[in-house]
């Protein structure tokens, strides 16, 4: 039997180990150089992580007369640096300086609030008090006026719009919402329709309704519809949202004015009272589309 001769590199390394020596690390080879069996590149020492153990410097706090001329971001930065310094050294003087800066910021904020109150008194158009009085009797009267306006508007459009509620026989919440929808019918004179998705599964696919109860405003003979409640909605909120939805679908308001309630047009709560608030032209109505000739029937 012929024995294979070990590689010369292996013999040399074995001899070196037996004599108590160590294999020296070689430097990385040049490009294209071939490595032997026992070649390796010594690992490079990892750089030491940045250590944030430098002594924190004490911030310079200017006199209050000078500090009063600083901008709020600059003051806020000084307070943060003084806080970090005080939490590091934990001396009475450093902590007291931090709270002196906090007291200055508090007095600055209170002064701003005081001047704001004067500005609101001199410019009532910037104040919500005239549009939303705080006195109980005045608020009750204003609420009654808004409710009467909503009733009049919804009643005048009863022949053009209808209310549809999607439900399931297994939905206990649907019975609660249906009573609220029926109250809407009695007070506004609208036609209301109850559709059971279990009995009419095609309606679910047609309108994309997954949650029950879902209440929707539809415009008769039109492709317009709009969901006004997903789940149980109290009657005042349902009536208010229906009012806003009809105004939007009829083009009486723009989408930016959807939170503008009855009698609030052109006032403090009208987003467009003093001009446009967006760069682009918004969509005409936030409503889904459906087949123009489609009618929902019970």
C-alpha positions as CSV (number, residue, x, y, z in Angstrom):
1,X,0.0,0.0,0.0
2,X,1.4,3.4,-1.0
3,X,1.1,6.2,1.6
4,X,0.3,9.7,0.5
5,X,2.9,12.2,1.6
6,X,1.5,15.0,3.8
7,X,1.7,18.6,2.4
8,X,4.8,20.4,3.3
9,X,2.8,23.2,5.0
10,X,1.2,20.6,7.3
11,X,4.6,19.2,8.3
12,X,6.0,22.6,9.0
13,X,3.1,23.7,11.1
14,X,3.1,20.4,13.1
15,X,6.8,20.8,13.8
16,X,6.3,24.3,15.0
17,X,3.5,23.3,17.4
18,X,5.5,20.4,18.8
19,X,8.4,22.8,19.6
20,X,6.1,25.0,21.6
21,X,5.8,27.8,19.0
22,X,2.8,29.4,17.5
23,X,1.6,30.0,14.0
24,X,2.2,33.6,13.2
25,X,-0.6,35.6,11.6
26,X,0.1,36.7,8.1
27,X,-0.8,40.0,6.6
28,X,-3.6,40.1,4.0
29,X,-2.3,38.9,0.7
30,X,-2.1,41.1,-2.4
31,X,-4.8,40.7,-5.0
32,X,-4.4,37.5,-7.0
33,X,-2.0,35.8,-4.5
34,X,-2.9,32.2,-3.6
35,X,-3.2,31.2,0.0
36,X,-1.9,28.1,1.6
37,X,-3.8,25.6,3.7
38,X,-3.1,27.4,6.9
39,X,-3.4,31.0,5.8
40,X,-5.7,33.3,7.7
41,X,-6.1,37.0,8.1
42,X,-5.8,38.4,11.6
43,X,-9.0,40.1,12.7
44,X,-8.8,43.8,12.8
45,X,-9.4,45.4,16.2
46,X,-12.9,46.8,16.5
47,X,-13.0,50.6,17.0
48,X,-13.9,51.6,20.5
49,X,-17.5,52.8,20.8
50,X,-18.0,56.5,21.3
51,X,-18.1,57.2,25.0
52,X,-20.2,60.0,26.3
53,X,-18.2,60.3,29.5
54,X,-17.1,63.9,29.0
55,X,-17.9,66.3,31.7
56,X,-21.1,68.2,30.9
57,X,-20.6,71.9,30.7
58,X,-22.6,74.3,32.8
59,X,-25.0,76.3,30.5
60,X,-24.7,80.1,30.6
61,X,-27.9,81.6,31.8
62,X,-28.2,85.3,30.7
63,X,-30.0,88.0,32.7
64,X,-33.8,87.9,32.5
65,X,-33.8,91.1,30.5
66,X,-31.8,89.4,27.8
67,X,-33.7,86.2,28.1
68,X,-36.9,88.0,27.5
69,X,-35.7,88.8,23.9
70,X,-35.0,85.2,23.1
71,X,-37.3,83.1,20.8
72,X,-39.2,80.2,22.4
73,X,-37.1,77.5,20.6
74,X,-33.9,79.1,22.0
75,X,-35.4,79.2,25.5
76,X,-36.6,75.6,25.2
77,X,-33.1,74.5,24.3
78,X,-31.5,76.3,27.2
79,X,-34.0,74.8,29.6
80,X,-33.2,71.3,28.3
81,X,-29.5,71.8,28.6
82,X,-29.9,73.2,32.2
83,X,-32.1,70.2,33.1
84,X,-29.4,67.8,31.9
85,X,-26.7,69.6,33.7
86,X,-28.7,69.8,36.9
87,X,-29.6,66.1,36.7
88,X,-25.9,65.3,36.2
89,X,-24.2,67.3,39.0
90,X,-27.2,67.3,41.4
91,X,-26.4,70.4,43.2
92,X,-28.9,72.8,44.8
93,X,-27.8,75.7,42.7
94,X,-28.0,73.9,39.4
95,X,-31.5,72.5,40.2
96,X,-32.6,75.9,41.4
97,X,-31.4,77.5,38.2
98,X,-33.4,75.0,36.2
99,X,-36.6,75.8,38.1
100,X,-35.9,79.6,37.7
101,X,-35.9,79.0,33.9
102,X,-39.1,77.0,34.2
103,X,-40.7,79.8,36.2
104,X,-39.6,82.3,33.5
105,X,-41.2,80.1,30.8
106,X,-44.4,79.9,33.0
107,X,-44.6,83.6,33.3
108,X,-44.0,84.0,29.6
109,X,-46.8,81.7,28.8
110,X,-49.2,83.4,31.2
111,X,-48.3,86.8,29.7
112,X,-49.1,85.4,26.2
113,X,-52.5,84.1,27.5
114,X,-53.3,87.5,28.9
115,X,-52.5,89.3,25.7
116,X,-54.5,86.7,23.8
117,X,-57.6,87.5,25.9
118,X,-57.2,91.2,25.1
119,X,-56.9,90.3,21.4
120,X,-60.1,88.2,21.5
121,X,-62.0,91.1,23.2
122,X,-60.8,93.6,20.6
123,X,-61.3,91.2,17.6
124,X,-64.4,89.2,18.3
125,X,-64.3,87.6,14.9
126,X,-61.4,85.5,16.1
127,X,-63.4,84.4,19.2
128,X,-65.9,81.5,19.3
129,X,-68.0,83.0,22.1
130,X,-70.4,84.8,19.8
131,X,-70.9,81.7,17.8
132,X,-71.0,79.3,20.7
133,X,-72.2,81.1,23.9
134,X,-71.2,79.6,27.2
135,X,-74.3,80.6,29.2
136,X,-76.8,77.8,29.7
137,X,-79.9,79.6,28.5
138,X,-78.2,81.0,25.5
139,X,-76.8,77.6,24.5
140,X,-80.2,76.1,24.8
141,X,-81.8,78.7,22.6
142,X,-79.0,78.4,20.0
143,X,-79.4,74.6,20.0
144,X,-83.1,74.9,19.4
145,X,-82.5,77.2,16.5
146,X,-80.0,74.8,14.9
147,X,-82.4,71.9,15.4
148,X,-85.3,73.8,13.8
149,X,-83.1,74.6,10.8
150,X,-82.0,71.0,10.4
151,X,-85.7,69.8,10.6
152,X,-86.8,72.3,8.0
153,X,-84.0,71.5,5.6
154,X,-84.3,67.7,5.9
155,X,-88.1,67.9,5.7
156,X,-87.9,70.0,2.5
157,X,-85.7,67.3,0.9
158,X,-87.7,64.3,2.1
159,X,-88.9,63.5,-1.4
160,X,-85.4,63.6,-2.9
161,X,-83.6,61.4,-0.3
162,X,-84.2,58.2,1.7
163,X,-82.6,56.4,4.6
164,X,-81.5,52.7,4.3
165,X,-80.3,50.6,7.2
166,X,-78.5,47.3,6.6
167,X,-78.9,44.7,9.3
168,X,-78.8,41.0,10.1
169,X,-81.3,38.8,12.0
170,X,-78.5,37.8,14.4
171,X,-77.5,41.5,15.1
172,X,-78.9,42.6,18.4
173,X,-77.5,46.1,18.0
174,X,-79.5,46.4,14.7
175,X,-82.8,46.4,16.7
176,X,-81.6,49.3,18.8
177,X,-80.5,51.3,15.7
178,X,-83.7,50.5,13.8
179,X,-85.8,52.2,16.5
180,X,-83.6,55.3,16.1
181,X,-84.0,55.2,12.3
182,X,-87.8,55.0,12.8
183,X,-87.8,58.0,15.0
184,X,-85.9,59.9,12.2
185,X,-88.7,58.8,9.8
186,X,-91.4,60.1,12.1
187,X,-89.8,63.5,12.7
188,X,-88.3,64.2,9.3
189,X,-90.9,62.5,7.1
190,X,-88.4,60.5,5.2
191,X,-88.8,57.0,3.7
192,X,-86.7,54.5,5.5
193,X,-85.9,50.9,4.4
194,X,-84.5,48.0,6.4
195,X,-82.4,45.5,4.4
196,X,-81.4,42.1,5.9
197,X,-78.0,41.0,4.5
198,X,-78.7,37.4,5.4
199,X,-81.8,37.4,3.3
200,X,-80.4,39.5,0.5
201,X,-76.7,38.6,0.2
202,X,-76.4,40.4,-3.2
203,X,-77.0,43.7,-1.4
204,X,-73.9,43.1,0.6
205,X,-71.8,42.7,-2.5
206,X,-73.5,45.5,-4.3
207,X,-72.9,48.2,-1.6
208,X,-69.8,46.7,0.1
209,X,-71.4,46.7,3.5
210,X,-69.7,44.5,6.1
211,X,-70.7,46.0,9.4
212,X,-74.2,45.9,10.8
213,X,-76.0,48.1,11.5
214,X,-74.9,50.4,8.8
215,X,-77.1,53.5,8.0
216,X,-76.9,55.1,4.6
217,X,-78.4,58.2,2.9
218,X,-79.3,57.7,-0.8
219,X,-80.5,60.1,-3.4
220,X,-83.4,58.9,-5.4
221,X,-82.9,58.4,-9.1
222,X,-79.2,59.3,-8.7
223,X,-75.8,57.5,-8.3
224,X,-75.2,59.3,-5.0
225,X,-75.2,57.6,-1.6
226,X,-73.3,58.2,1.6
227,X,-72.8,56.1,4.8
228,X,-73.7,58.2,7.9
229,X,-73.4,55.6,10.7
230,X,-71.6,52.4,11.2
231,X,-72.9,50.8,14.4
232,X,-75.4,52.3,16.7
233,X,-75.6,56.1,16.5
234,X,-77.7,58.3,18.9
235,X,-80.5,60.2,17.3
236,X,-79.1,63.7,17.6
237,X,-75.8,62.7,16.0
238,X,-77.7,60.7,13.3
239,X,-79.9,63.7,12.4
240,X,-76.9,66.1,12.3
241,X,-74.8,63.8,10.1
242,X,-77.8,63.2,7.8
243,X,-78.2,67.0,7.5
244,X,-74.5,67.4,6.6
245,X,-74.6,64.5,4.1
246,X,-77.6,65.9,2.2
247,X,-76.0,69.3,2.0
248,X,-72.9,67.8,0.7
249,X,-74.6,65.6,-1.9
250,X,-76.7,68.5,-3.1
251,X,-73.7,70.7,-3.5
252,X,-74.8,73.2,-0.8
253,X,-71.4,72.8,1.0
254,X,-67.9,71.7,0.1
255,X,-66.1,68.8,1.8
256,X,-64.1,71.2,3.9
257,X,-67.3,72.5,5.4
258,X,-68.6,69.1,6.5
259,X,-68.2,70.1,10.2
260,X,-70.0,73.4,9.6
261,X,-73.3,73.0,11.4
262,X,-76.7,74.6,10.9
263,X,-76.5,78.4,11.1
264,X,-72.7,78.4,11.2
265,X,-72.1,79.3,7.5
266,X,-69.8,82.2,7.2
267,X,-69.0,82.3,10.9
268,X,-66.3,81.2,13.2
269,X,-66.9,77.5,12.6
270,X,-67.0,77.7,8.9
271,X,-63.6,76.5,7.5
272,X,-64.1,78.6,4.3
273,X,-65.4,81.8,5.9
274,X,-62.3,83.8,5.2
275,X,-61.2,82.1,2.0
276,X,-59.8,78.8,0.8
277,X,-57.7,76.6,3.2
278,X,-56.2,74.1,0.6
279,X,-54.0,74.5,-2.4
280,X,-55.9,72.2,-4.7
281,X,-59.5,71.9,-5.7
282,X,-61.3,69.2,-3.6
283,X,-63.6,66.6,-4.9
284,X,-67.2,67.7,-5.4
285,X,-68.7,65.2,-3.0
286,X,-67.4,62.5,-0.6
287,X,-69.8,59.9,-1.8
288,X,-69.5,56.5,-3.4
289,X,-71.0,55.8,-6.8
290,X,-73.7,53.2,-7.8
291,X,-75.7,52.4,-10.9
292,X,-77.7,55.5,-11.8
293,X,-80.8,53.5,-12.5
294,X,-80.6,51.4,-9.4
295,X,-83.3,51.7,-6.7
296,X,-83.2,50.1,-3.3
297,X,-86.4,48.3,-2.6
298,X,-87.4,46.4,0.6
